[in-house]
């Protein structure tokens, strides 16, 4: 990022994350946060579910993205995801009525691998 931006790692409420804009490093909109998924065994955030596309929630595609893939920009109250729109369009996604089984280890590993992140449970 070429301009000076302030980032924070302070704890936040999950409810304050939902609805927050997600942008690429250039500031172009990628979508917004729909859900925060927490692993009940560890208490760690497993994923942030981001919506992309659609109009008035119709036809939108959802993506489970490792929380570690985001950087929070305090000044703009947005999450920066260093993934191009093209790569995001090709990412494993799902629709709101057909969520994947998040307990499926292969699915989890595939998602983390796609975003080039180490699984949160390791």
SEGU-300233 format. One line per 5 residues: their letters; for each residue x, y, z of N, C-alpha, C. Coordinates in pm, whole numbers, plus 50000, padded with zeros to 5 digits. Atoms other than C-alpha are relative to their C-alpha. Last residue first. Example, Ala and Ser with C-alpha at 12.3 -4.5 7.8 and 13.67 -1.06 7.14 Angstrom:
! SEGU-300233
SA = 49918:49881:49994:51367:49894:50714:49923:50109:50073 ~ 50089:49881:50000:51230:49550:50780:50090:50120:50000
This chain:
! SEGU-300233
XXXXX = 49865:50057:49994:49781:47410:51349:50095:50095:50068 ~ 49993:50105:49900:49415:47491:51417:50138:49938:50010 ~ 49999:49943:49866:49424:47827:51237:50018:49896:50108 ~ 50124:50023:49927:49519:47658:50910:50010:50050:50145 ~ 49989:50117:49915:49823:47823:50754:49870:49981:50074
XXXXX = 49993:49977:49855:49723:48066:50484:50020:49868:50072 ~ 49858:50009:49962:49773:48065:50107:50022:50038:50146 ~ 49962:49865:49958:49415:48179:50034:50143:50006:50054 ~ 50034:49908:50107:49346:47863:49834:50046:50142:50032 ~ 49898:50011:50105:49534:47653:50090:49973:50101:49889
XXXXX = 49878:49936:49949:49312:47777:50373:50111:49996:49895 ~ 50024:49855:49988:49001:47693:50173:50126:50071:50046 ~ 50006:49943:50135:49130:47349:50070:49981:50151:50003 ~ 49862:49993:50053:49230:47266:50427:50003:50062:49861 ~ 49925:49899:49925:48883:47350:50557:50141:50018:49944
XXXXX = 50052:49870:50043:48709:47150:50283:50078:50113:50069 ~ 49950:49976:50136:48935:46852:50355:49953:50135:49950 ~ 49860:49960:49997:48868:46880:50730:50056:50028:49862 ~ 49929:50084:50096:48489:46878:50692:50145:50046:49989 ~ 49926:50099:49921:48357:47048:51007:50078:49904:49911
XXXXX = 49876:49939:49952:48262:47355:50804:50079:49907:50091 ~ 49978:50057:49867:48007:47148:50617:50135:50051:50049 ~ 49923:50124:49994:47937:47381:50327:50007:49948:50143 ~ 49870:49985:49937:47654:47634:50337:50075:49867:49998 ~ 49925:50126:50008:47372:47585:50090:50141:50017:50054
XXXXX = 50087:50113:49965:47098:47847:50135:50072:49866:50003 ~ 50050:49987:49863:47333:48147:50148:49914:49883:50045 ~ 50109:49904:49986:47517:48043:49835:49941:49991:50140 ~ 50127:50069:49977:47862:47889:49823:49889:50103:50006 ~ 50105:49923:49935:48218:47978:49732:49874:49917:50015
XXXXX = 50109:50088:49959:48546:47813:49639:49896:50081:50079 ~ 49983:50064:49869:48746:48094:49481:49884:49905:50029 ~ 49966:50141:50022:48730:48169:49107:50011:49921:50130 ~ 50108:50059:50080:48546:48501:49156:50023:49850:49979 ~ 50115:50019:49912:48793:48584:49435:49884:49935:49925
XXXXX = 49970:50116:49916:49087:48528:49202:49883:49971:50094 ~ 49999:50119:50086:48935:48762:48943:50026:49874:50083 ~ 50140:50036:50026:48849:49024:49205:49992:49872:49917 ~ 50063:49931:50113:49214:49019:49310:49854:49956:49985 ~ 50044:50098:50099:49309:48900:49657:49931:50077:49889
XXXXX = 49907:49993:50112:49500:49107:49915:49972:49886:49903 ~ 49971:50137:50039:49201:49146:50144:50086:50006:49874 ~ 49926:50008:50125:49172:49479:50324:50035:49854:49976 ~ 49904:50109:50000:48903:49501:50590:50062:49990:49862 ~ 50018:50100:50105:48729:49833:50630:50108:49894:50014
XXXXX = 50088:50105:49950:48676:50095:50898:49967:49900:49890 ~ 50111:50015:50095:48845:50368:50689:49897:49898:50045 ~ 50045:49870:50050:49084:50498:50952:49877:49988:49911 ~ 50077:49928:49899:49107:50163:51132:49942:50129:49944 ~ 49962:49860:50014:49217:49960:50829:49909:50081:50091
XXXXX = 50102:49901:49969:49189:49595:50930:50057:50141:49988 ~ 49937:49896:49920:49417:49348:50753:49893:50106:50022 ~ 50044:49861:49999:49257:49029:50627:50091:50089:50083 ~ 49975:49944:50133:49400:48688:50529:49966:50149:49993 ~ 49860:49957:50008:49428:48585:50897:50035:50063:49865
XXXXX = 49993:49867:49941:49048:48574:50912:50141:50056:49991 ~ 49928:49998:49872:49055:48278:50675:50015:50142:50052 ~ 49862:49955:50017:48795:48334:50403:50068:50001:50135 ~ 49938:50016:49869:48462:48154:50374:50148:50031:49981 ~ 49867:50060:49994:48310:48296:50057:50044:49992:50144
XXXXX = 49933:49987:49871:47948:48378:49981:50132:49926:49995 ~ 49922:50118:49969:47801:48440:49635:50072:50027:50132 ~ 49867:49979:49946:47526:48691:49581:50067:49867:50030 ~ 49895:50041:50091:47241:48608:49348:50141:50022:50053 ~ 50045:50102:50094:46990:48805:49546:50114:49969:49904
XXXXX = 49978:50135:49948:47134:48982:49853:49947:49890:49908 ~ 50091:50013:49886:46994:49320:49738:49999:49856:50052 ~ 50069:49874:49979:47183:49276:49411:49896:49978:50107 ~ 50143:50001:49972:47437:49001:49355:49946:50140:50021 ~ 50093:50005:50112:47811:49008:49380:49856:50003:50044
XXXXX = 49946:49937:50120:48040:48918:49668:49899:49985:49889 ~ 50089:50008:50117:47948:48827:50021:50063:50076:49886 ~ 50012:49877:50076:48220:48760:50278:49904:49978:49884 ~ 50077:50027:50121:48217:48492:50546:49971:50134:49934 ~ 50092:49889:50019:48496:48545:50797:49929:49968:49870
XXXXX = 50023:49935:50128:48653:48223:50898:49924:50128:50019 ~ 49965:50093:50106:48787:48012:51184:49994:50069:49865 ~ 50078:49972:50120:48793:48278:51453:50049:49907:49890 ~ 49934:49920:50103:48942:48115:51761:49907:50023:49881 ~ 50037:49861:49982:48745:48000:52064:50062:50092:49896
XXXXX = 49883:49917:49971:48936:47673:52056:49965:50145:50030 ~ 49902:50073:49918:48659:47415:52075:50116:50088:50042 ~ 50040:50005:49859:48377:47646:51962:50099:49926:50090 ~ 49982:50140:49962:48557:47734:51636:49966:49989:50148 ~ 49907:50029:49890:48417:48075:51550:50003:49851:50028
XXXXX = 50017:50139:49958:48255:48182:51222:50109:49966:50100 ~ 49873:50037:49940:48213:48557:51166:49978:49861:50058 ~ 49996:50081:49878:47930:48631:50928:50143:49988:50049 ~ 50134:50047:49965:47822:48861:50645:49997:49926:50132 ~ 50000:50112:49907:48136:49071:50589:49857:49965:50038
XXXXX = 50010:49964:49859:48116:49294:50284:49990:49874:50084 ~ 50123:50048:49937:48207:49284:49918:49991:50049:50142 ~ 50012:50143:50031:48518:49323:49701:49869:49944:50054 ~ 50088:50086:49921:48521:49702:49687:50000:49857:49950 ~ 50118:50040:50075:48822:49869:49526:49917:49901:50083
XXXXX = 50119:49937:49945:49059:50028:49779:49873:49968:49924 ~ 50020:49873:50071:49377:49953:49583:49879:50076:50053 ~ 49900:49902:49959:49473:49684:49840:49988:50136:49930 ~ 49867:50048:50039:49141:49503:49776:50102:50108:50039 ~ 49943:49938:50120:48834:49598:49975:50132:49932:49964
XXXXX = 49875:50070:50033:48603:49436:50229:50047:50058:49867 ~ 49955:50014:50139:48334:49658:50379:50131:49924:49992 ~ 49884:49919:50035:48208:49594:50732:50042:49972:49856 ~ 50042:49884:50077:47857:49449:50758:50116:50089:49957 ~ 50105:50032:50097:47949:49206:51034:49952:50129:49933
XXXXX = 49934:50041:50124:48272:49318:51203:49896:49975:49891 ~ 49948:49879:50065:48101:49520:51479:50070:49966:49869 ~ 50110:49922:50058:47885:49221:51572:50049:50126:49931 ~ 50037:50061:50128:48199:49010:51619:49890:50081:49933 ~ 50119:50083:49992:48311:49253:51890:49968:49944:49862
XXXXX = 50125:49935:50036:48665:49381:51853:49885:49902:50016 ~ 50120:50084:50004:49006:49295:51999:49876:50083:49966 ~ 50075:50001:49875:49287:49538:51908:49879:49909:49987 ~ 50016:50140:49963:49507:49445:51609:49924:49988:50132 ~ 50015:50034:49860:49487:49783:51443:49985:49850:50018
XXXXX = 50061:50132:49982:49594:49938:51115:49998:49967:50148 ~ 49990:50047:49862:49663:50300:51029:49925:49867:50011 ~ 50128:50040:49945:49729:50388:50668:50022:49944:50139 ~ 49991:50032:49858:50010:50578:50501:49860:49966:50051 ~ 50030:49891:49910:49969:50563:50125:50006:49953:50144
XX = 49913:49886:50018:50149:50326:49892:49972:50113:50098 ~ 50085:49883:50000:50000:50000:50000:50089:50123:50000
